[in-house]
């Protein structure tokens, strides 16, 4: 178990291609994000809330406490819950691409 915690900590501090520069937790488990290249959009996380890992965020008050980690520029909550900024970027970018086509 100690190895997995160490590995997870290392992975959360790895450099990512994209950085979250602004964040707003909205109702219905949705985040509004802006990235370092100016891309912005919404990401719905309601499906994640039903999983065991993210279950503690089912309380909307806790969900609204989302913050940007100053080292990894990832979205984070207390309790070591972190979302990869590159995965969030891909989600927002795919929605922006779909809206154009």
PyMOL commands that set and color helices and strands:
alter all, ss='L'
color gray80, all
select helices_A, chain A and resi 2-12+46-49+55-58+60-63+85-100
alter helices_A, ss='H'
color red, helices_A
select strands_A, chain A and resi 20-26+30-35+40-44+67-68+75-77+81-83
alter strands_A, ss='S'
color yellow, strands_A
deselect
rebuild
show_as cartoon
